[in-house]
Amino acid sequence: MAWWILILAGSLEVVWAVGLKYSHGFTRPWPTAVTLITIAASMFLLSVATKELPIGTAYAVWVGIGAAGTIVLGMVCFNEPVSLWRLFFLALLGIALVGLKLSVPDVT
């Protein structure tokens, strides 16, 4: 269950990272509210996941999910550059996240 909570926390990190762009420096009320709520929820869920997972692994996976998701949304929603090198390193990040997951013994 801790891994699912961590995946949700990382997904919320993507939401708040993109929300930063839409908030225009916290000058737009609704995007700012969504950003602040999802920051708090993401960090809360990360803290819950670390009750069962090693902090180093959980934090790296949380950041990795957030970074990868934000990169993908940046390319899709904001017309950020898509290149073979960006996709290659994004794939390496995905491999690293799977490797971190597989390196931690099952938690109950």
LODO-399606 format. One record per residue (C-alpha): x, y, z. Coordinates in pm, 1 decimal. Layout:
        c1        c2        c3
         X         Y         Z
...
END
This chain:
        c1        c2        c3
       0.0       0.0       0.0
     290.2     237.6      73.6
     399.3     224.9    -291.2
      50.9     322.1    -413.4
      44.5     610.8    -168.3
     386.1     718.9    -293.1
     271.3     703.8    -655.9
     -28.5     921.3    -566.2
     200.5    1164.1    -382.8
     426.4    1185.9    -688.9
     127.1    1238.9    -914.6
      11.1    1526.1    -695.7
     360.9    1670.9    -725.9
     303.9    1689.7   -1100.6
     -23.7    1875.3   -1038.9
     133.4    2134.9    -813.5
     437.2    2181.8   -1036.4
     213.1    2256.4   -1333.9
      -5.9    2465.1   -1104.7
     292.8    2690.2   -1040.0
     291.4    2782.8   -1408.4
     -81.7    2853.0   -1410.5
     -66.9    3055.5   -1088.3
     157.4    3318.0   -1251.5
     367.3    3368.9    -940.4
      74.1    3312.2    -704.0
    -116.0    3606.8    -852.9
    -415.8    3405.7    -978.7
    -637.9    3284.3    -690.8
    -777.4    2951.9    -817.0
    -455.7    2809.2    -962.5
    -276.1    2927.9    -648.6
    -528.6    2750.3    -424.0
    -500.2    2426.5    -623.9
    -121.3    2451.1    -612.4
    -105.7    2504.5    -236.3
    -358.5    2229.1    -160.9
    -178.3    1976.7    -380.6
     162.2    2070.2    -232.9
      27.2    1997.7     113.9
    -148.0    1675.6       6.2
     157.9    1552.8    -183.0
     389.8    1609.0     112.6
     141.0    1455.0     354.8
     115.6    1140.4     141.0
     494.4    1127.2     109.1
     518.7    1134.2     487.9
     264.5     851.9     513.9
     458.4     641.2     262.4
     783.4     691.6     456.4
     634.1     511.2     754.0
     699.1     188.3     562.1
     954.2     282.4     294.7
    1313.7     402.2     335.3
    1320.7     782.6     322.0
    1594.0     797.3      56.2
    1408.9     565.9    -177.4
    1068.8     724.0    -115.1
    1198.6    1076.7    -168.3
    1386.7     982.8    -486.7
    1081.2     807.5    -631.2
     853.7    1098.0    -531.5
    1082.8    1351.6    -699.6
    1132.8    1123.9   -1000.5
     760.7    1078.8   -1059.1
     711.2    1452.3   -1023.6
     997.5    1537.6   -1257.4
     901.6    1283.0   -1522.8
     535.2    1377.7   -1515.3
     613.4    1747.6   -1529.8
     848.1    1696.9   -1823.9
     582.6    1502.6   -2014.2
     309.3    1758.6   -1940.7
     546.9    2038.6   -2035.2
     601.9    1877.9   -2373.4
     232.1    1801.1   -2426.8
      62.6    2108.6   -2278.8
     321.1    2385.3   -2308.8
     495.5    2293.2   -2633.3
     827.6    2246.0   -2458.4
    1097.0    2091.6   -2677.9
    1076.6    1722.4   -2758.5
    1404.4    1570.3   -2862.3
    1554.0    1227.2   -2881.3
    1790.6    1315.1   -2595.8
    1507.4    1436.5   -2370.2
    1311.2    1118.8   -2436.8
    1622.6     906.7   -2379.9
    1694.5    1063.5   -2041.3
    1327.3    1049.5   -1947.7
    1338.2     675.5   -2019.1
    1652.4     645.4   -1804.0
    1467.3     819.1   -1522.1
    1183.2     570.0   -1557.1
    1429.4     280.8   -1545.7
    1589.4     429.2   -1233.6
    1251.2     457.8   -1060.8
    1168.3      95.0   -1137.7
    1514.1      -4.4   -1015.1
    1461.6     176.8    -686.9
    1127.0       3.5    -642.8
    1279.7    -337.2    -709.1
    1571.2    -271.0    -472.0
    1347.8    -233.3    -165.4
    1217.8    -550.7      -1.9
     841.4    -589.6      -1.2
     671.4    -398.0     274.7
     356.6    -515.3     443.9
END
